[in-house]
Amino acid sequence: MTAETAYHVIQALPKKEIPRLYKMLGIETPKKEKITPKKKTLITDAEATEYLLGLLNPKR
């Protein structure tokens, strides 16, 4: 069996079987870091008003 074949077999395992495989191999399960989405900064009421007025009343 080649490493590529083993890789594809591991990728096909259900998520609950992966920790069992790592335990059988004597490897610690890798911890996945939680990725927090970046929050957009909110604009003030005045900035929103200016933006909307600019859209409704374009300067020519």
N, C-alpha and C positions, 0 to 999 in steps of 0.2 A: 504494500500500500504506500502510495506517495503522500507527501505532506499536503499536496493540493486536494487529494481525495479525502484525507482526514479533515481538512478545513471545511470542505463542503458538507461532510457528514455532521460536523459540529454545528455548522450554521443551520442545518435542517432540524436539529433537536428542539423540542419544546422548551420554553423558558424555565419550566420547573425542573427539567432534567439537567440543565447546564451546571447548577451547583453540585449535583450528585456526581457528574463527570469530574469536576474539579476536585472533589473530595477523593474520588477513586485514584486520581492522578497525583494526589498529595500537594495540590496547588491551592493557594488561597483564592477565593472568588474575587475577581477585580471589582472594586467599588466604583460605581458610576457617579460622577458628580452631577448634582442637579443644576441644570442650566436655567437661570432665572432670566426671563425676557426683559429686555431693556424697556423701561417705561418712558414714554414721551413726556417731555416737560409741558405742563399746562400753561396756557397764556392767560393773561389777565383779561378782564372784561373790556378794558380800554383798547388793548391790542386786538381783540376779536372784533370790536366795533370798527376800528380803523381798517382792518383787513376786509371786512364785509363791505364797507363803504367804498373801498378801492375796487372791489369786484363789481359793485352796482353802478358806480359812477367813475368809469375809467377816465383818466386825464388824457386829453388829446393834444 
